[in-house]
Structure formats: C-alpha cells, structure tokens
Amino acid sequence: MTLLGEADAIADGTAALFTVEGKPIAVATVDGHLYAFDDSCTHMGCSLSDGTLEGTEITCPCHLSVFQITDGAVAAGPAEDPIQTYPVEVVDGQVSISLAAAG
C-alpha cells in the first residue's frame, strides 16, 4: 500500500490526481467513500480527474466518455474499454492505495 495523504484533503464529490509508482491515479470521494482508478481515459488518454464527477460516474472532459468509478465500467462512449480500479482505504486519517487491480 502507498500512502497518499490526508483523507479529508479530497472533498466529497471531487476527484484528485496522485502519482503512484510513476502512474497517474485519480482518487474520488463520493458520500464519504473513496474510489481509486486510472486517471487516463481509455479513449484518447485525457485526464479524468479534470472531468466532472456526478455520483459514482466521472465524465471525461475531452470527448465526454463516462465511467463508473466503482468498477471502471464504461457507462457512455466513445470509450469502449473500461478503466482500471484499485483498492483504496483510510488508515488513521491517511489515504492508502494498492496498485493491485481491483476491477
């Protein structure tokens, strides 16, 4: 597990970008629950953390692909491939992530 920082630094309903082992990872908080996923859209590689988060769906700012941050599934194209999700937890107020694939 890699420590990312204080859990309360990621406001509810937002996504933040972190670099974990050289890889861009987005972490979002929705209703107090954390989700971690690849920051790159599978369509053209745009940053998902720059997109719009509505509930557990994040919309890519470039071509409006929509992904479920719970499991990485594509909710709307043009992207056809899901994003990778990762285990994330809070221990003593600190966010930690494992790059072992969750979904």
Disulfide bonds with the S-S distance in Angstrom:
Cys46-Cys62 2.05
